[in-house]
Each structure stands twice: as structure tokens, then as C-alpha cells.
Amino acid sequence: MMRGASQQPIIVLSQGTKRESGHQVQIGNINACKTIADVIRTSLGPRAMLKMLMDPMGGIVMTNDGNAILREITVKHPAAKSMIEIARTQDEETGDGTTSVIILAGEVMAHAQKYLEQKTHPTQIIQAYRQALEDMVKWAETKFSRDVDVSNDDEIATVVKSCLGTKMISKWMDLAVKISIDAVKTIRVEKAGVREIDIKR
């Protein structure tokens, strides 16, 4: 950006730059988010497929880790970049669920499209999603959750199986569950009277 003699800013843009606004941008943002979600949709779940990725040096990596796939994608669209940032934040905060959060965000955007086409204001759509989030959290805590006895290895094994239930490991599921539970018990430490898991050990 430069300033002219009258101190008015002069903005220099690359050739072919165009300005878009309004409904066209909203639909474009939704389509970009759905595209990112579609890229990794098939890498989720027990029947997930591996993606074959080629790095700039010609190396090939095969993975069904959503975050690893998104790290290799180069995007320029601002909304698509936001989707990838969602995955990175999810990975940094919890270490899992990157694929799920991207697919969920893509579906949320896709369902918002029909309301935008009906001329519903974006603020109203956001308010509805916030109310839906409050309802989901309330139902999750009261209707769809139950306490797990952490001293009962059978109950813990059931939980771990639901996390490891991919076709790559299903053949050795019982062994993988036992190793996982034993590992967590090994790295559990006492901190200020509370038993916590110390991943760094």
C-alpha cells in the first residue's frame, strides 16, 4: 500500500484481482468448506480408506490421519484455510478428532446454505446453531452419557475398542486394547493428590 500526494491510500493489487461480496461470497465460502470436508470424508471410521500423498520431494506417504492429510494440502481460499485451522486447533487441544471436526463443520456449512438461499440473515442462522449447541451439550450430559468405572478393566476395554476400531488394527484388537490400557496405567502419576496421566513420561 502507498500514499499519494493527497494522503489517500493507493492499494496495488495483482492483475486479475476481483472483488466479490454478499450472497455470492457466502455460497463460495460454503462450497470451499464442503470441498475440504469431502477430501477427508472417506478417511473416517472403521472402514476408512488410506490417502496416498506425494510430498514436493517425490516421497509417498499413505495415511488416514485427517490432520496429516490437511497438512499436505495447499489452499488459497480464506474459508478453506479456516477449516484447516480448525483441524490444527483440534489436534493441538485434544490430539484426536481432526477428521470428525472437519466433516462436522462441513455439514454445518452445507445445511446453512439452504437458509441463506431463503434470504435468512446469517446472524439468525448463527443464533440457531448456538441454541442447537446448548441443546446438544445438555442432552449429551443427561441422556446420552453414562459413568464409566475406571477401576473396571472390562468397561475401559469397551471404551478403548470404540477408539481403535479401524480395519487396520481389527485383527489384533484385543492385544492393542490390552497394550493401551497397560500403557495408561503405567504412566499414571500423582499430582497434588490427584492421579493424572503424564504423557511425557
C-alpha positions as CSV (number, residue, x, y, z in Angstrom):
1,M,0.0,0.0,0.0
2,M,1.3,3.5,-0.9
3,R,0.1,7.0,-0.1
4,G,-0.4,9.6,-2.8
5,A,0.1,13.4,-2.7
6,S,-3.3,13.9,-1.1
7,Q,-2.5,11.3,1.6
8,Q,-5.2,9.0,0.2
9,P,-4.1,5.3,0.3
10,I,-3.3,3.7,-3.1
11,I,-3.9,0.0,-3.0
12,V,-1.9,-2.0,-5.5
13,L,-3.5,-5.4,-6.4
14,S,-2.2,-8.1,-8.7
15,Q,-3.7,-8.4,-12.2
16,G,-6.9,-10.3,-12.4
17,T,-8.0,-9.5,-8.8
18,K,-11.7,-9.2,-8.4
19,R,-13.9,-8.1,-5.5
20,E,-16.9,-10.1,-4.5
21,S,-19.5,-9.5,-1.8
22,G,-22.8,-10.6,-0.5
23,H,-24.6,-13.8,-1.3
24,Q,-22.1,-14.9,-3.9
25,V,-19.2,-14.9,-1.3
26,Q,-21.3,-16.8,1.2
27,I,-22.1,-19.6,-1.2
28,G,-18.4,-19.6,-2.3
29,N,-17.3,-20.0,1.3
30,I,-19.7,-22.8,1.9
31,N,-18.5,-24.6,-1.2
32,A,-14.9,-24.2,-0.2
33,C,-15.6,-25.7,3.3
34,K,-17.6,-28.6,1.8
35,T,-14.7,-29.3,-0.6
36,I,-12.2,-29.6,2.3
37,A,-14.6,-31.9,4.2
38,D,-15.1,-34.1,1.1
39,V,-11.3,-34.5,0.7
40,I,-11.0,-36.3,4.1
41,R,-14.5,-37.7,4.5
42,T,-13.5,-41.2,3.3
43,S,-10.7,-41.4,5.9
44,L,-13.1,-41.5,8.8
45,G,-14.5,-44.6,10.6
46,P,-13.9,-48.3,10.9
47,R,-13.9,-48.7,7.1
48,A,-11.7,-45.7,6.4
49,M,-9.6,-45.6,3.3
50,L,-6.0,-44.5,3.2
51,K,-4.9,-41.5,1.2
52,M,-1.8,-41.6,-0.9
53,L,0.1,-38.3,-0.6
54,M,3.1,-37.2,-2.5
55,D,5.4,-34.6,-1.0
56,P,7.4,-31.9,-3.0
57,M,10.5,-34.1,-2.9
58,G,8.6,-37.0,-4.5
59,G,8.2,-39.1,-1.4
60,I,4.9,-41.0,-0.9
61,V,3.0,-41.3,2.4
62,M,-0.1,-43.4,3.0
63,T,-2.3,-42.3,5.9
64,N,-5.9,-42.0,7.1
65,D,-5.0,-39.3,9.6
66,G,-7.1,-36.3,8.8
67,N,-4.6,-33.8,10.2
68,A,-1.7,-35.3,8.3
69,I,-3.7,-35.1,5.0
70,L,-4.7,-31.5,5.6
71,R,-1.1,-30.5,6.4
72,E,-0.2,-31.5,2.8
73,I,-3.0,-29.5,1.2
74,T,-2.2,-26.1,-0.2
75,V,-5.2,-23.8,-0.3
76,K,-5.7,-20.1,-1.0
77,H,-9.4,-19.7,-0.2
78,P,-9.8,-17.9,3.2
79,A,-12.7,-20.2,4.3
80,A,-10.8,-23.3,3.3
81,K,-7.8,-22.1,5.3
82,S,-10.1,-21.6,8.3
83,M,-11.3,-25.2,8.0
84,I,-7.7,-26.4,8.1
85,E,-7.0,-24.2,11.2
86,I,-10.0,-25.9,12.9
87,A,-8.3,-29.2,12.4
88,R,-4.9,-27.9,13.7
89,T,-6.6,-26.4,16.8
90,Q,-8.4,-29.7,17.4
91,D,-5.1,-31.6,17.1
92,E,-3.3,-29.3,19.5
93,E,-6.0,-29.2,22.1
94,T,-7.1,-32.8,22.2
95,G,-4.7,-34.8,19.9
96,D,-7.6,-36.5,18.1
97,G,-10.9,-35.9,16.2
98,T,-9.4,-33.8,13.4
99,T,-11.3,-35.6,10.7
100,S,-14.6,-35.6,12.7
101,V,-14.5,-31.9,13.4
102,I,-13.8,-31.0,9.7
103,I,-16.6,-33.2,8.5
104,L,-19.0,-31.8,11.1
105,A,-18.1,-28.2,10.2
106,G,-18.6,-29.0,6.5
107,E,-22.1,-30.4,7.2
108,V,-23.0,-27.4,9.4
109,M,-22.0,-25.1,6.5
110,A,-23.9,-27.2,3.9
111,H,-27.1,-27.1,6.0
112,A,-26.7,-23.3,6.4
113,Q,-26.7,-22.9,2.6
114,K,-30.5,-23.6,2.1
115,Y,-31.3,-21.0,4.7
116,L,-29.1,-18.4,3.1
117,E,-30.8,-19.1,-0.2
118,Q,-34.1,-18.4,1.5
119,K,-32.7,-15.0,2.5
120,T,-32.4,-15.8,6.2
121,H,-29.9,-13.4,7.8
122,P,-26.6,-15.1,8.8
123,T,-27.0,-13.7,12.4
124,Q,-30.2,-15.7,12.8
125,I,-28.5,-18.9,11.4
126,I,-25.7,-18.5,13.9
127,Q,-28.1,-17.9,16.8
128,A,-29.9,-21.1,15.8
129,Y,-26.6,-23.1,15.7
130,R,-25.7,-21.7,19.2
131,Q,-29.0,-22.8,20.6
132,A,-28.5,-26.2,19.0
133,L,-25.1,-26.5,20.6
134,E,-26.5,-25.7,24.0
135,D,-29.2,-28.4,23.5
136,M,-26.6,-31.0,22.3
137,V,-24.4,-30.4,25.4
138,K,-27.4,-30.7,27.7
139,W,-28.6,-33.9,26.1
140,A,-25.1,-35.3,26.0
141,E,-24.7,-34.8,29.7
142,T,-28.2,-36.0,30.7
143,K,-29.4,-38.5,28.1
144,F,-26.6,-39.9,26.0
145,S,-23.8,-40.3,28.6
146,R,-23.1,-42.7,31.5
147,D,-20.4,-43.0,34.1
148,V,-17.6,-45.4,33.5
149,D,-15.9,-47.3,36.3
150,V,-12.2,-46.6,35.7
151,S,-11.2,-49.4,38.0
152,N,-13.2,-52.0,35.9
153,D,-10.9,-53.1,33.0
154,D,-13.8,-54.6,31.1
155,E,-15.6,-51.3,30.9
156,I,-12.4,-49.4,30.0
157,A,-11.7,-52.0,27.3
158,T,-15.1,-51.4,25.7
159,V,-14.3,-47.6,25.5
160,V,-10.8,-48.2,24.1
161,K,-12.2,-50.6,21.4
162,S,-14.5,-47.9,20.2
163,C,-11.5,-45.7,19.7
164,L,-9.3,-48.3,18.0
165,G,-12.0,-49.8,15.8
166,T,-10.3,-49.4,12.4
167,K,-9.9,-52.1,9.9
168,M,-6.1,-51.8,10.0
169,I,-5.9,-53.0,13.7
170,S,-9.0,-55.1,14.0
171,K,-7.1,-58.3,13.6
172,W,-5.1,-57.6,16.7
173,M,-7.8,-55.6,18.6
174,D,-7.6,-57.5,21.9
175,L,-3.8,-57.2,22.0
176,A,-4.0,-53.5,21.1
177,V,-6.6,-52.8,23.8
178,K,-4.5,-54.6,26.4
179,I,-1.4,-52.7,25.5
180,S,-3.2,-49.4,25.6
181,I,-4.7,-50.0,29.0
182,D,-1.4,-51.2,30.4
183,A,0.4,-48.2,29.0
184,V,-2.1,-45.7,30.6
185,K,-1.8,-47.4,33.9
186,T,2.0,-47.3,33.7
187,I,2.2,-43.5,33.1
188,R,-0.5,-42.5,35.7
189,V,1.1,-40.2,38.3
190,E,0.1,-38.5,41.4
191,K,-0.1,-34.7,41.3
192,A,-1.4,-32.7,44.2
193,G,-3.5,-35.6,45.4
194,V,-5.0,-36.3,42.0
195,R,-4.0,-39.2,39.8
196,E,-3.3,-37.9,36.3
197,I,-1.8,-39.3,33.1
198,D,1.6,-38.0,32.3
199,I,2.0,-38.4,28.5
200,K,5.6,-37.1,28.6
201,R,7.0,-40.0,30.7
